[in-house]
Amino acid sequence: MDSIFNIEVLTQNIIDLCEKENVSVNRMLKECGLSKSVIGNLKKGYEPQLAKIVIIADYFGVTVDYLINNSPVGSGKEDNHVACSYPNDYFLTREEAQETLNKNGGAEK
């Protein structure tokens, strides 16, 4: 599956942040309201919805750019928005991301 960012980098950054914060991937996903399949799907090369990336970035207090590109673009906490240059310099709060997921069939997908 073609992606505009490196899914392996995203996956590894999520795993690394879990280790750094001493939290299991499954626990982090549960606390984010996301399915355990998110990481498995990433490892299979499936690109997640942007809203899921925003929720994970918010959980760790990092930017989406950091998760997908290792870009040190602030802490991700400016004005309660998670900075993202993917896809078009879009800014989204965790609440907006959760609402997007809920409208599209829920966070468990």
C-alpha positions as CSV (number, residue, x, y, z in Angstrom):
1,M,0.0,0.0,0.0
2,D,1.5,3.4,-1.0
3,S,1.7,6.0,1.7
4,I,2.8,9.6,1.7
5,F,4.9,8.9,4.8
6,N,7.0,6.1,6.0
7,I,4.8,3.7,8.0
8,E,7.8,1.9,9.4
9,V,9.0,5.2,11.0
10,L,5.6,5.8,12.4
11,T,5.3,2.3,13.9
12,Q,8.8,2.5,15.4
13,N,8.2,5.9,16.9
14,I,5.1,4.7,18.6
15,I,6.9,1.7,20.0
16,D,9.8,3.8,21.1
17,L,7.6,6.3,22.8
18,C,5.8,3.5,24.6
19,E,9.1,2.2,25.9
20,K,10.3,5.7,26.9
21,E,7.1,6.3,28.8
22,N,7.1,2.7,30.3
23,V,3.7,1.9,28.9
24,S,2.7,-1.1,26.8
25,V,1.5,-0.5,23.3
26,N,-1.8,-2.3,24.2
27,R,-2.3,-0.1,27.3
28,M,-1.6,3.1,25.3
29,L,-4.1,2.1,22.6
30,K,-6.7,1.2,25.2
31,E,-6.2,4.6,26.9
32,C,-6.5,6.3,23.5
33,G,-9.7,4.4,22.8
34,L,-8.2,2.6,19.8
35,S,-8.2,-1.0,18.8
36,K,-5.2,-3.3,19.4
37,S,-5.2,-3.9,15.7
38,V,-3.8,-0.4,15.0
39,I,-0.1,-1.5,15.5
40,G,-0.7,-4.8,13.7
41,N,-2.1,-3.1,10.8
42,L,0.8,-0.6,10.7
43,K,3.2,-3.5,10.7
44,K,1.3,-4.9,7.7
45,G,1.8,-1.6,5.9
46,Y,-1.7,-0.2,6.2
47,E,-1.9,3.5,6.6
48,P,-4.0,4.6,9.6
49,Q,-6.6,7.4,9.5
50,L,-5.0,10.8,10.4
51,A,-7.4,11.0,13.4
52,K,-5.8,8.0,14.9
53,I,-2.3,9.4,14.5
54,V,-3.5,12.7,16.1
55,I,-4.9,10.9,19.1
56,I,-1.6,8.9,19.6
57,A,0.5,12.1,19.2
58,D,-1.7,13.9,21.8
59,Y,-1.3,11.0,24.2
60,F,2.5,11.3,24.1
61,G,2.5,15.1,23.9
62,V,4.3,15.1,20.5
63,T,3.4,16.4,17.1
64,V,2.1,14.3,14.3
65,D,5.1,15.4,12.3
66,Y,7.3,13.9,15.0
67,L,5.5,10.6,14.8
68,I,5.5,10.3,11.0
69,N,8.8,12.0,10.2
70,N,10.9,12.4,13.4
71,S,10.5,16.1,12.9
72,P,11.0,18.1,16.1
73,V,8.1,20.5,15.6
74,G,7.3,21.7,19.1
75,S,5.7,19.7,21.8
76,G,2.3,19.2,20.2
77,K,0.6,21.0,23.0
78,E,0.3,24.5,21.5
79,D,-3.2,25.7,21.8
80,N,-4.4,22.2,22.4
81,H,-3.7,21.3,18.7
82,V,-1.4,18.7,17.4
83,A,0.7,20.2,14.7
84,C,0.8,18.4,11.4
85,S,2.1,19.2,7.9
86,Y,0.3,16.0,6.7
87,P,-1.6,16.4,4.5
88,N,-1.9,20.2,4.3
89,D,-0.6,21.9,7.4
90,Y,-3.8,20.8,9.1
91,F,-4.3,21.4,12.8
92,L,-6.6,19.1,14.7
93,T,-7.4,18.8,18.4
94,R,-7.7,15.3,20.0
95,E,-11.4,16.0,20.5
96,E,-11.8,16.8,16.8
97,A,-9.9,13.7,15.9
98,Q,-12.1,11.6,18.2
99,E,-15.2,13.1,16.6
100,T,-13.9,12.3,13.1
101,L,-13.4,8.7,14.1
102,N,-16.8,8.5,15.7
103,K,-18.4,9.8,12.5
104,N,-16.5,7.3,10.4
105,G,-17.5,4.2,12.3
106,G,-15.7,4.7,15.6
107,A,-12.2,4.6,17.0
108,E,-12.2,0.8,17.2
109,K,-11.6,0.4,13.4
